[in-house]
Amino acid sequence: MLKLIVHGLGAWFAVEAASGRYPRPIAVGLTMLVSRLGAPATLLAVAGYGLERLREAGAFDSRARQPRRRQAAPAAIRRRRVQPVSPPRESSQRTET
């Protein structure tokens, strides 16, 4: 378990160094140290760097939620709905025949 933590921490430092967080001499030194940890740290660093690139590209940003469309009610429910009553006409709108 401790080896996994060490490899993971080394990979995290390598990803941060590759992303430009540290000046170039420090980034090169961290990369050299992580490469000494071996294949597990290198694999985790490559995976971490890939995830970092995806995050920068916006792959994990949440999209604005689209308004939900209402589903049409089944025919039996539509028949039972009460139709709105139209308001009575005013006397000026009445037509005499």
CYANA upper distance limits for C-alpha pairs under 8 A (distance plus 0.5 A):
  1 MET  CA      5 ILE  CA      6.97
  2 LEU  CA      6 VAL  CA      6.72
  3 LYS  CA      7 HIS  CA      6.58
  4 LEU  CA      8 GLY  CA      6.44
  5 ILE  CA      9 LEU  CA      6.49
  6 VAL  CA     10 GLY  CA      6.59
  7 HIS  CA     11 ALA  CA      6.57
  7 HIS  CA     37 LEU  CA      7.36
  7 HIS  CA     40 PRO  CA      6.92
  7 HIS  CA     41 ALA  CA      5.03
  7 HIS  CA     44 LEU  CA      8.05
  8 GLY  CA     12 TRP  CA      6.63
  8 GLY  CA     41 ALA  CA      6.85
  8 GLY  CA     44 LEU  CA      7.06
  8 GLY  CA     45 ALA  CA      8.42
  9 LEU  CA     13 PHE  CA      6.80
 10 GLY  CA     14 ALA  CA      6.72
 10 GLY  CA     34 VAL  CA      5.97
 10 GLY  CA     37 LEU  CA      8.27
 10 GLY  CA     41 ALA  CA      6.84
 10 GLY  CA     45 ALA  CA      8.28
 11 ALA  CA     15 VAL  CA      6.68
 11 ALA  CA     34 VAL  CA      7.31
 11 ALA  CA     41 ALA  CA      5.81
 11 ALA  CA     42 THR  CA      7.15
 11 ALA  CA     44 LEU  CA      6.08
 11 ALA  CA     45 ALA  CA      4.67
 11 ALA  CA     46 VAL  CA      8.47
 11 ALA  CA     48 GLY  CA      7.74
 12 TRP  CA     16 GLU  CA      6.69
 12 TRP  CA     45 ALA  CA      7.04
 12 TRP  CA     48 GLY  CA      7.57
 13 PHE  CA     17 ALA  CA      6.51
 13 PHE  CA     30 LEU  CA      7.43
 14 ALA  CA     18 ALA  CA      6.58
 14 ALA  CA     27 ALA  CA      8.01
 14 ALA  CA     30 LEU  CA      6.76
 14 ALA  CA     31 THR  CA      6.08
 14 ALA  CA     34 VAL  CA      7.22
 14 ALA  CA     45 ALA  CA      6.67
 15 VAL  CA     19 SER  CA      6.67
 15 VAL  CA     45 ALA  CA      6.42
 15 VAL  CA     46 VAL  CA      8.34
 15 VAL  CA     48 GLY  CA      6.72
 15 VAL  CA     49 TYR  CA      5.84
 15 VAL  CA     52 GLU  CA      8.34
 16 GLU  CA     20 GLY  CA      7.26
 16 GLU  CA     21 ARG  CA      6.26
 16 GLU  CA     22 TYR  CA      8.02
 17 ALA  CA     21 ARG  CA      6.11
 17 ALA  CA     22 TYR  CA      6.05
 17 ALA  CA     26 ILE  CA      8.19
 17 ALA  CA     27 ALA  CA      5.17
 17 ALA  CA     28 VAL  CA      8.36
 17 ALA  CA     30 LEU  CA      7.57
 17 ALA  CA     31 THR  CA      7.99
 18 ALA  CA     27 ALA  CA      7.27
 18 ALA  CA     49 TYR  CA      8.28
 20 GLY  CA     24 ARG  CA      8.30
 20 GLY  CA     27 ALA  CA      8.33
 22 TYR  CA     26 ILE  CA      6.67
 22 TYR  CA     27 ALA  CA      6.32
 23 PRO  CA     27 ALA  CA      6.68
 24 ARG  CA     28 VAL  CA      6.62
 25 PRO  CA     29 GLY  CA      6.74
 26 ILE  CA     30 LEU  CA      6.61
 27 ALA  CA     31 THR  CA      6.61
 28 VAL  CA     32 MET  CA      6.69
 29 GLY  CA     33 LEU  CA      6.76
 30 LEU  CA     34 VAL  CA      6.64
 31 THR  CA     35 SER  CA      6.60
 32 MET  CA     36 ARG  CA      7.06
 33 LEU  CA     37 LEU  CA      7.47
 34 VAL  CA     38 GLY  CA      7.90
 34 VAL  CA     41 ALA  CA      7.16
 34 VAL  CA     42 THR  CA      7.70
 35 SER  CA     39 ALA  CA      8.39
 35 SER  CA     41 ALA  CA      7.93
 35 SER  CA     42 THR  CA      7.02
 37 LEU  CA     41 ALA  CA      6.55
 37 LEU  CA     42 THR  CA      8.30
 38 GLY  CA     42 THR  CA      6.86
 39 ALA  CA     43 LEU  CA      6.49
 40 PRO  CA     44 LEU  CA      6.70
 41 ALA  CA     45 ALA  CA      6.48
 42 THR  CA     46 VAL  CA      6.66
 43 LEU  CA     47 ALA  CA      6.73
 44 LEU  CA     48 GLY  CA      6.45
 45 ALA  CA     49 TYR  CA      6.48
 46 VAL  CA     50 GLY  CA      6.70
 47 ALA  CA     51 LEU  CA      6.78
 48 GLY  CA     52 GLU  CA      6.61
 49 TYR  CA     53 ARG  CA      6.74
 50 GLY  CA     54 LEU  CA      6.81
 51 LEU  CA     55 ARG  CA      6.64
 52 GLU  CA     56 GLU  CA      6.70
 53 ARG  CA     57 ALA  CA      6.72
 54 LEU  CA     58 GLY  CA      6.92
 54 LEU  CA     59 ALA  CA      5.91
 54 LEU  CA     60 PHE  CA      7.90
 55 ARG  CA     59 ALA  CA      6.03
 55 ARG  CA     60 PHE  CA      6.24
 55 ARG  CA     61 ASP  CA      8.22
 73 ALA  CA     77 ILE  CA      6.72
 73 ALA  CA     78 ARG  CA      6.73
 74 PRO  CA     78 ARG  CA      6.89
 75 ALA  CA     79 ARG  CA      6.75
 76 ALA  CA     80 ARG  CA      7.10
 77 ILE  CA     81 ARG  CA      6.98
 89 ARG  CA     93 GLN  CA      6.78
 89 ARG  CA     94 ARG  CA      7.28
 90 GLU  CA     94 ARG  CA      7.26
